[in-house]
Amino acid sequence: MTFKTLGLLIGAAVVALPMATANAGPNSPIASNGETFENAEIGYSKYSPSSTGTGVALSGASTLLSADKLEWLEAAVPMTAPIGTESIIGTDTRKMVSNTMKFPYRAVVLIVFDTSSGQSRCTGWMISKNTLATAGHCVYDPGVGFYASSSYALYPAYTGSSAPYGSCGAKTLYTVKGWANSGKDDYDYGAIKLDCKVGKKTGWFGFYWTKNNKKLKNKKVTITGFPGDKPYTMWYSKNKTTTIQKRRVFYKNDTTGGMSGSAVYLKKDKKCNPCAMAVHAYGTYGSPPYSNNNHGTRITKAVYKNLQKWKK
């Protein structure tokens, strides 16, 4: 077996961040291919359960992974995923997803990629037919640059032993200067443009923003992803949001490393279900609310606009 069969380049160089312009704000988007962006219209993004509403896999993709690919995945994703420091808060309430081909689980993506310290995993969630959202630290090392897009292997609905929708590669990685320049957790979000259109089969999440903190507090939210302490299986945790800040959302949902990039989502209305309010990325540390909650980057108006730009 060679890594070339999966399109991976071990130890590939990262792409350096271009110099920031004087008027560039922390939410100014950047891309691994140097792409520039125009303003996007404001509204809210509708979810899509897929064009057919079924869980039919792509042709030939429902079979078990070959022995060499499974061997690579097991070697590539350490059980203690080094990306993220998420936490179990009290009793572990996570539950394994038994049917990953059920919506919205089939729109949750296992991300495997190469970092300077080795292989790692994150979680992403489809936001269009060929784009997924994730954490900024899953695409960019602050002060260094983007990880090599050629090192990514993306598996929607991965089950622990099979890839029902096959795998995709990454064409372009996205994040913002607030994360790239300073590594601030309130700008820790990004996206990946896939080299396939698997979202036509899996469907995708909706996402929204609101200025009203009260409309986000004490909401029942779900976080679904691929925790590093589990054998490549998909798990979810349900709990409530607690503290809402200008650019952060705090909650009691249990997570561990590997779930970074997961959607923090709920049922908002008929047009947006599931509907994400934040991108999960961090565990407990420091003092309250950080010491007794996990948290993620809130989808603000600026974050929303960037996600809309990237998915187009």
Residue pairs with C-beta under 8 A, 6 or more apart in sequence:
1 68
1 69
1 71
1 72
3 9
3 10
3 72
5 68
5 69
6 69
6 72
6 153
6 167
7 150
7 153
7 169
8 114
8 150
8 151
8 153
9 114
9 148
9 150
9 151
10 114
10 151
11 114
12 114
12 148
12 150
12 151
13 148
14 116
14 141
14 144
14 145
14 146
14 147
14 148
15 32
15 145
15 146
15 148
16 144
16 145
17 30
17 140
17 145
17 146
17 177
17 180
17 181
18 30
18 34
20 28
20 177
20 181
24 177
25 177
25 178
25 302
26 176
26 177
26 178
26 181
26 182
26 184
26 187
27 176
27 177
27 178
27 187
27 302
27 303
27 306
28 176
28 177
28 178
29 37
29 174
29 175
29 176
29 306
29 309
29 310
30 174
30 175
30 176
30 177
30 180
31 37
31 172
31 173
31 174
32 139
32 146
32 149
32 172
32 173
32 174
33 171
33 172
35 172
37 306
37 309
38 309
39 305
40 305
40 306
40 308
40 309
40 312
41 308
42 301
42 304
42 305
44 206
44 207
44 208
44 209
44 271
44 272
44 275
44 304
45 127
45 206
45 207
45 208
45 272
45 304
45 307
45 308
45 311
46 206
46 271
46 272
47 104
47 203
47 204
47 205
47 206
47 271
47 272
47 273
47 274
47 275
48 199
48 203
48 204
49 103
49 104
49 203
50 103
50 199
50 200
50 201
50 202
50 203
51 200
52 201
55 101
55 102
55 103
55 106
55 164
56 201
57 101
57 164
57 165
57 166
57 201
58 165
58 166
58 198
58 201
60 166
61 163
61 164
61 165
61 166
62 162
62 164
63 162
64 70
64 161
64 162
65 73
65 161
65 162
65 163
70 161
73 112
73 153
73 232
74 232
75 119
76 112
76 119
76 121
76 153
77 112
77 119
77 120
77 121
77 228
77 232
77 258
78 118
78 119
78 120
78 228
79 228
79 229
79 231
80 228
80 229
80 257
81 120
81 121
81 122
81 227
81 228
81 256
81 257
81 258
82 115
82 117
82 118
82 120
82 257
83 115
83 120
83 121
83 122
83 137
83 138
83 257
83 258
83 260
84 122
84 135
84 137
84 257
84 258
84 259
84 260
84 281
84 282
84 283
85 257
85 282
85 283
85 285
86 227
86 255
86 256
86 257
86 259
86 260
86 280
86 281
86 282
86 283
86 294
87 254
87 255
87 256
87 283
87 284
87 294
88 94
88 254
88 255
88 256
89 252
89 254
89 284
89 292
89 293
89 294
92 254
93 237
93 238
93 239
93 254
94 227
94 235
94 236
94 237
94 254
94 255
95 235
95 236
95 237
96 230
96 233
96 234
96 235
97 105
97 224
97 233
97 234
97 235
97 236
99 105
100 106
100 108
100 157
100 158
100 159
100 164
100 234
101 157
101 164
103 202
103 203
104 125
104 203
104 205
104 224
104 265
104 274
105 157
105 224
105 234
105 236
106 156
106 157
106 164
106 165
106 201
106 202
106 203
107 125
107 126
107 156
107 157
107 199
107 202
107 203
107 204
107 205
108 123
108 124
108 125
108 126
108 156
108 157
108 224
108 225
108 226
108 234
108 262
108 263
109 123
109 124
109 125
109 126
109 132
109 154
109 155
109 156
109 157
109 158
110 121
110 123
110 154
110 155
110 156
110 158
110 226
110 232
110 234
111 121
111 122
111 123
111 124
111 132
111 134
111 138
111 152
111 153
111 154
111 192
111 261
112 119
112 120
112 121
112 152
112 153
112 154
112 155
113 119
113 120
113 121
113 122
113 138
113 147
113 151
113 152
113 153
113 170
114 120
114 147
114 148
114 151
115 141
115 147
116 141
116 144
121 226
121 228
121 258
122 134
122 135
122 138
122 258
122 260
122 261
123 134
123 224
123 225
123 226
123 258
123 259
123 260
123 261
123 262
123 280
124 132
124 133
124 134
124 138
124 154
124 192
124 261
125 132
125 133
125 134
125 204
125 205
125 261
125 262
125 263
125 276
126 132
126 156
126 198
126 199
126 202
126 203
126 204
126 205
127 133
127 191
127 204
127 205
127 207
127 307
127 310
127 311
128 199
128 204
128 311
128 312
129 197
129 198
129 199
129 200
129 204
130 193
130 194
130 195
130 196
130 197
130 198
130 199
131 191
131 192
131 193
131 194
131 199
131 310
131 311
132 154
132 191
132 192
132 194
133 189
133 190
133 191
133 205
133 207
133 261
133 263
133 276
133 279
133 307
133 310
134 189
134 190
134 191
134 192
134 260
134 261
134 279
135 188
135 189
135 190
135 260
135 261
135 279
135 280
135 281
135 296
135 297
136 175
136 176
136 179
136 180
136 187
136 188
136 189
136 190
136 281
136 297
137 179
137 183
137 188
137 260
137 281
138 190
138 260
138 261
139 146
139 147
139 173
139 174
139 175
139 190
139 191
139 192
140 146
140 147
140 173
140 175
140 179
140 180
140 190
141 147
142 179
142 180
142 181
142 182
142 183
143 181
143 183
146 173
146 175
147 173
149 169
149 170
149 171
149 172
149 173
150 169
150 170
152 169
152 170
152 192
153 167
153 169
154 167
154 168
154 169
154 170
154 192
154 194
155 163
155 165
155 166
155 167
156 163
156 164
156 165
156 168
156 198
156 202
157 163
157 164
157 165
157 202
157 234
158 164
158 226
158 232
158 234
159 233
159 234
160 231
160 232
160 233
160 234
161 232
165 198
165 201
165 202
166 196
166 198
168 194
168 195
168 196
168 198
169 194
169 195
169 196
170 192
170 193
170 194
170 195
171 193
171 194
171 195
172 192
172 193
173 190
173 191
173 192
173 193
174 190
174 191
174 192
174 193
174 306
174 310
175 189
175 190
175 191
176 187
176 189
176 190
176 306
177 187
178 184
178 186
178 187
179 187
179 188
179 189
179 190
185 248
185 281
185 282
185 295
185 297
186 245
186 246
186 247
186 248
186 297
186 298
187 247
187 297
188 279
188 281
188 282
188 296
188 297
189 279
189 281
189 297
189 303
189 306
191 306
191 307
191 310
191 311
193 310
205 263
205 265
205 274
205 275
205 276
206 268
206 271
206 272
206 273
206 274
206 275
206 276
207 263
207 272
207 275
207 276
207 277
207 299
207 304
207 307
208 268
208 272
208 275
208 276
208 277
208 299
208 304
209 277
209 298
209 299
209 300
209 301
209 303
209 304
210 216
211 301
213 244
216 241
216 244
216 249
216 277
216 298
217 241
217 242
217 243
217 244
218 240
218 241
218 242
219 240
219 241
219 266
219 277
220 238
220 239
220 240
220 266
221 238
221 239
221 240
221 241
221 251
221 253
221 264
221 265
221 266
221 277
222 236
222 237
222 238
222 253
222 264
222 265
222 266
222 274
223 236
223 237
223 251
223 253
223 255
223 259
223 262
223 263
223 264
223 265
223 280
224 234
224 235
224 236
224 237
224 262
224 263
225 234
225 235
225 236
225 255
225 258
225 259
225 260
225 261
225 262
225 280
226 232
226 233
226 234
226 235
226 258
226 259
227 235
227 255
227 256
227 257
227 258
227 259
228 256
228 257
228 258
228 259
229 256
229 257
229 258
230 256
230 258
235 259
237 253
237 254
237 255
238 253
239 251
239 252
239 253
239 254
240 251
240 252
241 249
241 250
241 251
241 264
241 277
242 250
242 251
242 252
242 289
242 293
243 250
243 289
243 293
244 250
244 298
245 298
246 298
246 300
247 297
247 298
247 300
248 278
248 295
248 296
248 297
248 298
249 264
249 277
249 278
249 295
249 296
249 297
249 298
250 289
250 290
250 293
250 294
250 295
251 264
251 293
251 294
251 295
251 296
252 293
252 294
253 264
253 280
253 294
254 294
255 262
255 280
255 283
255 294
256 283
259 280
260 280
260 281
261 279
261 280
261 281
262 279
262 280
263 274
263 276
263 278
263 279
263 280
264 276
264 277
264 278
264 279
264 280
264 296
265 274
265 275
265 276
265 277
266 274
266 275
266 277
267 273
267 274
267 275
268 275
269 275
276 299
277 298
277 299
278 295
278 296
278 297
278 298
278 299
279 296
279 297
279 299
279 303
280 294
280 295
280 296
281 295
281 296
281 297
282 290
282 294
282 295
282 296
283 294
284 290
284 291
284 292
284 293
284 294
285 291
289 295
297 303
299 307
